[in-house]
Amino acid sequence: MRIYAFVLHGDLDGLSATATVAAALKHAEKDAELRFYFSQPYELDKDLARVDPRAEGIYIVDLAIDADVWPRLSAELGKLVASKRVTWIDHHPSTIERVEELKRIGVEAMLAEAASASTIARSFLDRVPDPAFFEKIITIGEVADRAVSVAREDPLFHYVEVLSLVLGYRVRDEQIRRRILRAWITERVVVPDEVAKAASEAEKVFQDLLREARLRVVYRSEKVVAVDMRDKRVYGFAGMLASIIASEEGRIALILSRVGEAALLTLRAPPGAKGNPSKTAWDVASRYGGSGGGHAGAASFKVPGTYAEKVLAEIVRALETG
């Protein structure tokens, strides 16, 4: 019996891509054992170190490379590839930029300038037991990461809404993420009952936060709207809040929230926006010791809390003049 480990971002895109790859592995090896570890870019080196040492293969899914962590991360990868096959499936620019370094270490890099990791995982569809079902799962991941869009009346829109609400509300709940993966990989159920039941409470919390966010605008121009939510617990809803505000206002939305002693800046561009506002924001955040990443129209950066207002102001100025 072989053990395969997945170290993944616990959002809908990460789950969708992981489920598709895991289903393909399980279909090829019925007795394979799958292990799932949830991580963030700034914790990836530590989470790789806790992977079951018996695992023969490790898949890193939908996790960007954090420049601050890279020295430790590259050392950990070097240890792992000595005895395991390590595959990295990702679409974030900070990972793609290090593709040659990853290859030199011995990591198999499945990287592409796609808008989602699920899009990359589509290449596994011909190896899964139920391609039609996993096409739905991939599309759910793509919609969640804004790689594609579906009509509101499409059942997939409802699935994305319910799953995103629960994942955002129960942001550190690994058990419910494993439940979703099991439902997809082995049961072929898109929204398991436990998730559906949790959605109503999540919806109430989210709507309350959305009302608050609309009242907490600290800056608005033709290009940018900024919202300060530092004194509110936003759970894992910062991205959803920013996406809705960006769509409603037709402006780049910035949400400022708090993570411990640090501040989190979440950026979303409105549908159809051109350019790369995320890079503009990163150029500023990185000067203040920021970490994080994303892609052109969606990103988040963690910065020291003492610099939060200064970083926000400079990002706004840079976006205005960019």
C-alpha positions, 0 to 999 in steps of 0.5 A, a space after each residue: 500500500 502506497 501513501 500519497 500526501 497532499 499539502 494544499 491551500 484550503 480554499 475552493 480552488 485548492 480543494 478542487 484541484 486536489 480532489 481531481 488529482 487524488 481521484 486519479 491516483 486512487 483510480 490507478 491504485 485502489 489501495 493507495 492511502 491519501 493524506 491531506 495537510 492544509 497550509 499557507 505560503 508562510 507556513 509551507 516549510 513547517 507543514 512539509 516537515 510534518 508530512 508522514 515520512 512513509 509517503 512515497 509521493 507529495 503533491 503541493 497544490 495551489 500554494 504560492 512561494 513566499 520569498 521570506 520562507 524560500 530559504 527554509 522551504 528550498 532546504 526542506 524540499 531538498 530533503 524530501 526529494 531524496 526519498 520521495 517524488 514531489 510534485 508542485 501544482 500551482 498558478 501563482 506568479 511567485 511560484 512560476 518565477 522559481 520554476 528553474 530552481 524547483 527543477 534543480 532541486 528535483 521537484 516536478 513542477 506543474 506550473 502554468 500562468 492560469 487563473 486557477 490551480 483547478 485549470 492545471 488539474 484538468 489534465 488529470 480528467 482522463 485518469 479519473 473514474 467519473 470525468 463528468 463529475 470531476 469536470 464539475 469539481 474543476 469548474 467549481 474551483 475555477 469559478 471560485 478563483 474567478 478563472 471562469 464565470 457561470 450564470 446565477 441560475 447555473 447549479 454550479 453557481 449555487 454550489 460555489 456560493 454554499 461551499 465558499 461561505 462555509 470554507 470562509 466561515 470555518 477558515 481553520 476547520 480542517 475536518 470539514 475540508 477533509 469531509 468535502 474531499 471525501 465527498 468528492 473523491 469517494 462519494 461523488 457528492 458536491 455538497 455533503 449534508 454537513 456543509 449544507 447545514 453549516 451554510 445558513 449560519 455562515 451566510 448570516 455572518 457573511 451578510 453582517 460583515 458585508 453590511 459593515 464593509 459597505 459602511 467602513 469605506 475609508 477611501 473612494 475614487 474612480 479607480 479604487 475603494 478601500 475598506 478598513 475592517 481591522 477591528 472586526 473579525 472577518 474570518 476567511 471572508 476578506 476575499 469574498 467581501 473584496 470581490 463583491 465590493 469590486 463588482 458593485 463599485 466597478 473599482 479595485 477593492 482593498 480590504 484591510 483586516 487584521 491577522 494577529 499583530 499583522 495586517 492583511 491587505 486583500 485586493 480584488 479587481 472588478 470583472 473585466 479589469 485590465 492591467 496587473 493591480 496585484 503587482 502594483 500593490 506587491 511592489 509597495 507591500 514588499 518594501 515594508 516586509 510584506 509577504 503573500 501573493 496572488 494573480 493579476 486581479 486577486 491577491 493578499 499581502 500580510 504586512 507589519 501592523 504598524 505600517 498598515 495605514 502607510 502601506 494602504 495609502 501608498 498602494 492607493 496612490 500607486 494604483 491611482 497613478 498606475 
